[in-house]
């Protein structure tokens, strides 16, 4: 007989081993849960970083595509394209970039010159309504503007009333029109397009994403963000927040804490390339905890149950331990395999978006997957036992599937595929493709298994495709411009009626034939080369060409071509549209000929004036000399001396007129080239004021000067600049009433140029004559009778200003009087001299 202690030793060992195993199991389960939480957090952070990168790339590509389109439009506008062509290009740009609300061209006064949206054309905006204008040739992205269109922004019509969060993001491009005026091209980027892409990319109702600027203002946001576009979130700028990190130089990263929503978030941010915009992606930390708790609920009870089983098994005697242990291991293995198979089947059925079901021979549902719950919003168990056709509105076609009682009969006599409609709880009609297969059990019982695939999207897509094709054909047929469609082999796919009328060829005669085959060889070679280039690179192309019709007439054409892609995004054909601009070119050639004739006449006039003026100076010198001698010799005879004085004054006026004519002729012909040097304008202005002091005193006038404290350095000919200043001050003295005041001011203007203003309190200038007074021999009607003069002074001033790269203009003052302004380009002492003026 064994000792008592020896009988209990195996039980104690087994019990201790069981306790130890249970403890190890619990520790392992805890460690696994901790690892699961860490892995979940890391995977979520990596996914959000990837989503932020995808959304940043989409936003950057949208802005890049918009700016590239604006650059092309700006180039066309700067070259002076006809309004019809520019209007068509704006509409084509908006149609090709589906994320734009509109495209428009504005002049420097905010007037909309052209727009893709007819409602925007002619609208008057405040110049700063879209944000600061970029310099010509530069791009800028404005802030969020709460309006649907430019018409809505101008406050006209129903478009001016918009709900919160609705607006656009202006993408701006500065340019200069052919007449020298500044202009602005703007594209209205639709924030909803960015938000929709963000929502589809996230594919998670708990997650949120947004595009914000560095001031915390939302430009586009998903529904989960809980904020509307245009709102400003100050918490994004707090220490440790994403925008504070971007301002500190970080381009991308992650954060934990408040974000788009006030509760704690796990988020990622990424700054856009070369733009002050940031993409934010976040997920509530509470959602991560919920996932972890779900894992805890899945793993915790089995771990505790298994630990309890181990403790219970540890109390079993040593004699039965191995047998029981082997049985437990076999059972556990079988259970794991069964559980694994069930999880696989559940995962498969749960991941399938279609309906999977099983029915009895009469068609009553015995099983249906969770797809029904996602579609109907009701538990799948409530339809078990109901006829299958009841799920599809009692469709007789579904009921007809179960008329055959035998599987073989059903296979041969009845269709096993049918389409049925179902009205979803949200009121949306859905179409399903139902497939049914008979299944014979081992006991002879007949059952049916099948699936119902939602084909609503496919049917809608087919209907939309048919509608779009019909719209495209209607647009092609209704276009007043000749249009054609070519395939990748440069053969005609379609032409419109305007094309037939213009070319004189019928649609049926050209379809399937190579394009340009009916043209002259040199013309066909040009178009074939352009088509090959466009198909190789894709995009759009505009050029002009000459076309000779069947009657031999020459026509000038403006041709616009654009490719359209295939399913892989490669160019599969070309849409060609052309416009007959022969009349424009004829007018241009006539205008050029008239301009050349006018220039030739102007040169002849200047030569005549210069020759006549030169010939008049010799007798005028004699007249002045003899009048001075006569005045000296007749000092004792006052009446005769006064006659000689009148002759002398008339001669001086005549000589002044001749000198002015010679100056004007020399400037126009460049006979006396400008000799520029860097000089400060202020000493010249002071010198001219000192020279004219006697004339000021003669009329009792006061001269108030306001010259800038800093140097006003310009690159100019000092003699010519003195001539301009004398003329301007002399005019002010001539037109000012006795005892009045003349103001002389010189400063740097807002654009950094040097500006000089000479203002008086004379009779002013009629508004219609503010420009004509700078023409030769033209004087203001308000001063012509009393002031005298030749009408050449201001014309000479404008010629000199233009020769220096400056400009001069006149305006009326409030309270009476006029002001003449001179603006010259500013420079600095020590800068490299410009080539020429």
HUQUI-V232396 format. One record per backbone hydrogen bond with DSSP energy under -1.0 kcal/mol. NH is the residue of the N-H (numbers start at 1). CO is the residue of the C=O. Records with the same first field share a line. If there is no record, write none. Layout:
NH=CO + CO
This chain:
7=3
8=4
9=5
12=8
13=9
14=10
15=11
16=12
17=13
18=14
19=15
20=16
21=17
22=18
23=19
24=20
25=21
26=22
27=23
28=24
29=25
30=26
31=27
32=28
33=29
34=30
35=31
36=32
37=33
38=34
39=35
40=36
41=37
42=38
43=39
44=40
45=41
46=42
47=43
48=44
49=45
50=46
51=47
52=48
53=49
54=50
55=51
56=52
57=53
58=54
59=55
60=56
61=57
62=58
63=59
64=60
65=61
66=62
67=63
68=64
69=65
70=66
71=67
72=68
73=69
74=70
75=71
76=72
77=73
78=74
79=75
80=77
81=76
86=82
87=83
88=84
89=85
90=86
91=87
92=88
93=89
94=90
95=91
96=92
97=93
100=97
101=188
104=186
105=114
106=184
107=111
108=182
110=107
112=123
113=105
114=105
116=103
120=117
122=112
123=120
125=110
129=126
131=128
137=174
138=135
140=172
142=170
145=168
147=145
153=149
154=150
156=151
160=157
161=158
166=163
168=145
169=189
171=187
172=140
173=185
174=138
175=183
177=181
180=177
183=175
184=106
185=173
186=104
187=171
188=102
189=169 + 187
190=99
194=190
195=191
196=192
197=193
198=194
199=195
200=196
201=197
202=198
203=199
208=282
210=280
211=220
212=278
213=217
214=276
216=213
218=231
219=211
220=211
222=209
225=222
226=223
230=218
231=228
233=216
236=233
237=234
241=238
243=236
245=241
246=242
247=243
248=244
249=246
250=245
253=269
255=267
257=265
259=261
265=257
266=283
267=255
268=281
269=253
270=279
271=251
272=277
275=272
277=275
278=212
279=270
280=210
281=268
282=208
283=266
285=264
288=284
289=285
290=286
291=287
292=288
293=289
294=290
295=291
296=292
297=293
298=294
299=295
300=296
303=299
304=300
305=301
306=302
307=303
308=304
309=305
310=306
311=307
312=308
313=309
314=310
315=312
316=313
324=320
325=321
326=322
327=323
328=324
329=325
330=326
331=327
332=328
333=329
334=330
335=331
336=332
337=333
338=334
339=335
340=336
341=337
342=338
343=339
344=340
345=341
346=342
347=343
348=344
349=345
350=346
351=347
352=348
355=452
357=450
358=367
359=448
360=364
363=360
365=386
366=358
367=358
369=356
372=369
374=370
375=371
376=372
377=373
383=380
384=381
385=365
386=383
388=363
390=387
391=388
393=390
394=389
395=389
399=395
400=396
401=398
402=399
403=400
410=406
411=407
412=408
413=409
414=410
418=434
420=432
422=430
424=428
427=424
430=422
432=420
433=453
434=418
435=451
436=416
437=449
439=447
441=445
444=441
447=439
448=359
449=437
450=357
451=435
452=355
453=433
455=431
459=455
460=456
461=457
462=458
463=459
464=460
465=461
466=462
467=463
468=464
469=465
470=466
471=467
472=468
473=469
474=470
475=471
476=472
477=473
478=474
479=475
484=576
485=494
486=574
487=491
490=487
492=513
493=485
494=485
496=483
500=496
501=497
502=498
503=499
504=500
511=507
512=492
513=510
515=490
517=514
519=516
524=520
525=521
526=522
527=523
528=524
529=525
530=526
531=527
532=528
533=529
534=530
535=531
536=532
537=533
538=534
541=561
543=559
545=557
547=555
549=553
552=549
555=547
557=545
558=579
559=543
560=577
561=541
562=575
563=539
564=573
566=570
569=566
572=564
574=486
575=562
576=484
577=560
578=482
579=558
581=556
585=581
586=582
587=583
588=584
589=585
590=586
591=587
592=588
593=589
594=590
595=591
596=592
597=593
598=594
599=595
600=596
601=597
602=598
603=599
604=600
605=601
606=602
607=603
608=604
609=605
610=606
611=607
612=608
613=609
614=610
615=611
616=612
617=613
620=616
621=617
622=618
623=619
624=620
625=621
626=622
627=623
628=624
629=625
630=626
631=627
632=628
633=629
634=630
637=634
641=637
642=638
643=639
644=640
645=641
646=642
647=643
648=644
649=645
650=646
651=647
652=648
653=649
654=650
655=651
656=652
657=653
658=654
659=655
660=656
661=657
662=658
663=659
664=660
665=661
666=662
667=663
668=664
669=665
670=666
671=666
677=716
679=714
681=712
685=681
686=682
687=683
688=684
689=685
690=686
691=687
692=688
693=690
696=692
697=693
698=694
699=695
701=696
702=740
704=742
706=744
708=746
714=679
716=677
721=717
722=718
723=719
724=720
725=721
726=722
727=723
728=724
729=725
730=726
731=727
732=728
733=729
734=730
735=731
736=732
739=699
740=737
742=702
743=759
744=704
745=757
746=706
747=755
749=753
752=749
754=824
755=747
756=822
757=745
758=820
759=743
760=818
769=766
770=767
773=769
774=771
775=772
777=791
778=775 + 791
783=780
784=780
787=783
796=792
797=793
798=794
799=795
800=796
801=797
802=798
803=799
804=800
805=802
806=801
807=823
809=821
811=819
813=817
816=813
819=811
820=758
821=809
822=756
823=807
824=754
827=713
831=828
